[in-house]
Amino acid sequence: MRVIREATLADGRVRDVRLDGERIDAVGEDLDGETFVEADERLLLPGMIDAHVHFRQPGFGHKETWASGSRSAAAGGVTTVVDQPNTEPPTVSGAAFDEKTEYAAESLVDWGVNGGVTADWDPDSLFERPLFALGEVFLADSTGDMGIDAELFRDACERAADAETVVTVHAEDADLFDDSAKSREDADAWSAYRTADAEAAAVERAVAVGSEAGATVHVAHTSTPEGVDAARAGDATCEVTPHHLFLSREDLDDLGTFGRMNPPLRSEGRREALVERLADGRVDVVATDHAPHTREEKDASIWDAPSGVPGVETALPLLLDAAREGDLSYERVRDVTAANPADIFGLERKGRVEAGRDADLVLVDPEHSREIRGGDLHSKVEWTPFEGKLGVFPAWTMVRGTVVWDGDEFADFDGENVRE
């Protein structure tokens, strides 16, 4: 057995962690073992569970692949990802689910796949698969092809309740978008168009319908404090992205169309209010909505550029740097990146450094930060909206007992669906 010796856990305790193959065997003091890894009191965390990524395959492999996206994840301390359904074909049937899993076999980290809902979805075949959630169920037709009407949303919630599957909702109400912003061409026009009111109203409606249907609702990429508060008032869980925590409309002059995403960036005041809710426990999860596009695709007008930014490699480093600065506790970082998503999505072997759990572990030196540079990252698109910001990156990342990233190189790992 291997022992990681004298590691500092998120709560400040210094402990040994003994591994038996893929699992954690024991956490304690002065543990016996056959081989030893010296943590030297550096911080040992459970690997991040990124519950919201777009690894683009099938259909859009020029933007990202499961191979490139999962390596970017591992280098950022992410050990499990959950992929969203808006690929080509969209993951709205059992056959489409099975096709996506063939691509996911290339993953360096553990993975799950969310199903989606469209007018022609096939729930009977979809629910036969090991879904994590009905992901990116768009309550309003705010993005085009994936939008659904209220009746179909209710039906999806009822089916999800019967299957005990979480419903992950993209909550924006297109009826509340501000069409007057369409006359503008500046980078802020997208934020002006997709209003904050559109999110809060859609969250309220989503959690109300979900509650009536008996479904468990999780609100994706909540971008406003009002959206967070509406989710909590409706007994739903919610996630916030790093870009909504660390960027605001004030950054759009520098970002240009590279800062366009859905939901859009909000005011600095709303960003600060999101950080407050993250720190005090009102935000349940940080998930990246990693949605890469090429530079050539993003270099367009604000109305023609695709929405989305990469983020799977930088999320945990940004949060750890915020903890280093005293803005968050390491326990909050652990909870929103690992423990809470494991609980919400029923990943009983993930999310904690304790006996019986998978040895999904990340070792970091919390005092060692560096500037984030797109050219140093491992996503296929090789750019980041966080250029120049500081991050605390892993010394190594371990997935089920295998070090898949040692700070310099990747190792082979037979990633698989963690539900099977």
Buried (B, 14 or more C-beta within 10 A) or exposed (E): EBBBBBBBBBEEEEBBBBBBEBBBBBBEEEBEBEEBBEBEEBBBBBBBBBBBBBBBBBBBBEBBBBBBBBBBBBBBBBBBBBBBBBBEEBBBBBEBBEBBBEBBEBBBBBBBBBBBBBEEBBBEBBBEBEBBBBBBBBBBBBBEEBBBEEEBBBBBBBBBBEBEBBBBBBBBBBEBBEEEBEEBEEBBBBBBBBBBBBBBBBBBBBBBBBBEBEBBBBBBBBBBBBBBBBBBEBEBBBBBBBBBBBBBBEBBEEBBBBBBBBBBBBBEEBBEBBBBBBBEEBBBBBBBBBBBBBEEBBEBEBEEBBBBBBBBBBBBBBBBBBBBEEBBBBBBBBBBBBBBBBBBBEBEBBBBBEBEBBBBBBBBBBEEBEEBEBEEBBBBBBBBBBBEBBBBBBBBBBBBBBBBBEEEEBBEBEBBBBBE
